[in-house]
């Protein structure tokens, strides 16, 4: 609670002062060119590289690491959470579980998404987690063994995830792939350059990657 109150108080200061205090008091690593809007970030460790951004009214708690690489962006009104590895009453059967969100360069998470990082969420380069109201869920109940279970979720390079999608534990969206709006991804795919969609998501059609500028752009944010 004290960390939340302190960050709320810091909102009255200009960003350059807030950044210095966050780096010194919370031991965060925020580059001078990076910026956080009016958001509460309670990750144990925060790394923000050059020109990375977090928008307004995003709330992040109970994760070990939030890492934004160069020009990575998290938009507004997102909720990012997890189950800390320091707590041993659940997930004790999983070796080396990491509760983290890693966003590679020029990748964007837009607005109003829910991201559960209990087993780690990893987004590749030049990817767009687009639209609104998508969910990433890295944990669920294992009915066979009657316990909580968790697996990481991976989204590859130059991917596009449409609005209202659900990505379940252990799912993988390969490089140069599109996940259609309102789809549910529940398995690890490996074939690159495809449109995946449906409930559950299946491989629908091949994408002519060389004919679409999205898959060769050098600027992550599409205007």
C-alpha positions in Angstrom: 0.0 0.0 0.0 2.8 2.4 0.8 4.3 1.9 -2.7 1.0 2.7 -4.3 0.6 5.9 -2.1 4.1 7.0 -3.0 3.6 6.6 -6.7 0.3 8.5 -6.4 2.1 11.3 -4.6 4.7 11.4 -7.4 2.1 12.2 -10.0 2.3 15.9 -8.9 5.9 16.1 -10.0 7.1 16.5 -13.6 8.1 13.2 -15.3 11.9 13.8 -15.1 11.6 14.1 -11.3 9.3 11.1 -11.0 11.8 9.0 -13.1 14.7 9.9 -10.8 12.8 9.0 -7.7 11.5 5.8 -9.1 15.0 4.8 -10.1 16.5 5.7 -6.8 13.7 4.6 -4.4 12.4 1.5 -6.2 15.7 0.6 -7.9 14.0 0.7 -11.3 16.1 1.1 -14.5 14.2 3.7 -16.6 16.1 5.2 -19.4 16.0 9.1 -19.7 14.1 8.9 -23.0 11.5 6.4 -21.6 8.3 7.6 -20.1 5.4 6.4 -17.8 2.1 8.1 -17.8 -0.2 8.2 -14.8 0.2 4.5 -14.1 1.0 2.4 -11.0 3.9 0.0 -11.6 4.6 -2.4 -8.7 6.9 -4.9 -10.4 9.8 -6.0 -8.2 12.1 -5.0 -11.1 11.3 -2.6 -13.9 13.6 -2.1 -16.9 12.6 0.5 -19.6 15.0 0.9 -22.5 15.3 3.9 -24.9 12.0 5.5 -26.0 9.9 2.8 -24.3 6.5 4.0 -23.0 3.8 3.0 -20.6 0.5 5.0 -21.0 -2.0 6.2 -18.4 -4.1 4.2 -16.0 -2.2 0.9 -16.4 -1.8 -1.1 -13.2 1.0 -3.7 -12.8 1.4 -5.7 -9.6 2.8 -8.9 -8.2 5.3 -9.7 -11.0 9.0 -10.1 -10.7 10.1 -8.3 -13.8 8.6 -5.9 -16.3 11.0 -5.4 -19.2 10.4 -3.0 -22.1 13.1 -3.0 -24.8 13.8 -0.1 -27.2 10.6 1.7 -28.4 8.3 -0.9 -26.8 5.0 0.4 -25.7 2.2 -0.5 -23.2 -0.9 1.6 -23.8 -3.6 2.8 -21.3 -6.0 1.0 -19.0 -4.1 -2.4 -19.0 -4.1 -4.7 -16.0 -0.9 -6.7 -15.5 -0.6 -9.2 -12.7 0.8 -12.6 -11.6 1.5 -14.9 -8.8 5.0 -14.1 -7.3 7.6 -16.8 -7.3 8.3 -16.0 -3.6 5.0 -17.6 -2.7 5.3 -21.4 -2.5 1.8 -22.5 -1.6 1.0 -22.9 -5.3 3.0 -24.0 -8.4 5.6 -25.6 -6.2 5.9 -28.5 -8.7 7.1 -26.1 -11.5 10.9 -25.8 -11.6 12.3 -22.3 -12.4 9.0 -20.6 -12.9 9.4 -17.0 -13.9 6.7 -14.4 -13.2 7.6 -11.7 -15.8 6.5 -9.8 -18.9 9.2 -9.2 -21.5 8.3 -7.0 -24.5 10.9 -6.8 -27.3 11.8 -3.8 -29.3 9.1 -1.9 -31.3 6.3 -4.1 -29.9 3.1 -2.5 -28.7 0.4 -3.7 -26.3 -2.5 -1.3 -26.9 -5.4 -0.7 -24.5 -7.7 -2.4 -22.0 -6.1 -5.8 -21.9 -5.6 -8.3 -19.0 -2.3 -10.0 -18.8 -1.5 -12.8 -16.3 2.3 -13.3 -16.1 2.3 -16.1 -13.5 4.5 -18.3 -15.7 5.9 -15.6 -18.0 4.7 -13.7 -21.1 7.1 -13.1 -23.9 6.4 -10.8 -26.9 8.8 -10.7 -29.9 9.9 -7.8 -32.0 7.6 -5.5 -34.1 4.5 -7.2 -32.8 1.1 -5.6 -32.1 -1.1 -6.9 -29.3 -3.9 -4.9 -30.8 -7.5 -3.7 -30.2 -9.1 -4.0 -26.8 -10.1 -6.6 -24.2 -7.8 -9.5 -25.0 -6.5 -11.8 -22.2 -3.3 -13.8 -21.6 -3.8 -16.5 -19.0 -0.6 -18.4 -18.1 -2.2 -20.4 -15.3 -5.3 -22.6 -14.7 -6.4 -25.5 -12.5 -5.1 -29.0 -13.4 -8.2 -31.1 -12.9 -6.2 -34.4 -13.0 -3.9 -33.5 -10.2 -6.2 -31.0 -8.5 -3.7 -28.2 -8.4 -2.8 -24.9 -10.0 -0.6 -25.3 -13.1 1.2 -22.7 -15.2 3.1 -22.5 -18.5 4.5 -19.4 -20.3 2.9 -17.8 -23.4 5.0 -16.8 -26.3 4.1 -14.4 -29.2 6.7 -14.2 -32.0 8.2 -11.5 -34.1 6.1 -9.4 -36.4 2.8 -10.9 -35.1 -0.6 -9.3 -34.9 -3.2 -10.2 -32.2 -6.7 -8.9 -32.9 -9.3 -7.6 -30.4 -11.0 -9.9 -27.9 -8.6 -12.8 -28.1 -7.7 -15.2 -25.3 -4.3 -16.9 -25.1 -4.1 -19.8 -22.7 -1.1 -21.2 -20.8 1.5 -22.9 -23.0 0.2 -21.3 -26.2 2.6 -20.1 -28.9 1.9 -17.7 -31.8 4.8 -18.1 -34.3 6.6 -15.4 -36.1 4.9 -13.4 -38.9 1.4 -14.7 -37.8 -2.0 -13.1 -37.2 -4.4 -14.2 -34.6 -7.9 -13.2 -35.7 -10.2 -11.2 -33.5 -12.2 -13.1 -30.8 -10.0 -16.2 -31.2 -8.8 -18.5 -28.4 -5.3 -19.8 -28.7 -4.7 -22.9 -26.6 -1.7 -24.7 -28.1 1.8 -24.1 -29.3 1.9 -23.6 -33.1 5.2 -23.5 -35.0 4.3 -22.8 -38.6 5.2 -19.2 -39.4 3.3 -16.8 -41.8 -0.2 -18.0 -41.2 -3.6 -16.6 -40.1 -4.8 -18.5 -37.0 -8.4 -18.1 -35.8 -11.5 -19.6 -34.2 -12.3 -21.2 -30.9 -10.0 -23.0 -30.4 -7.7 -21.3 -32.9 -6.6 -23.3 -35.9 -4.4 -22.6 -38.9 -6.7 -21.0 -41.5 -4.6 -19.7 -44.4 -1.1 -18.8 -45.4 -0.1 -15.1 -45.4 2.0 -13.7 -48.3 4.4 -12.1 -45.9 6.6 -10.4 -48.6 3.5 -8.7 -50.0 2.4 -7.1 -46.7 4.4 -4.0 -45.5 3.4 -4.8 -41.9 5.9 -7.7 -41.9 8.9 -5.7 -43.0 8.3 -2.3 -41.3 11.1 -0.7 -39.3 8.9 1.3 -37.0 6.9 -0.7 -34.5 4.0 1.7 -34.0 1.5 1.7 -36.9 0.0 5.1 -37.4 
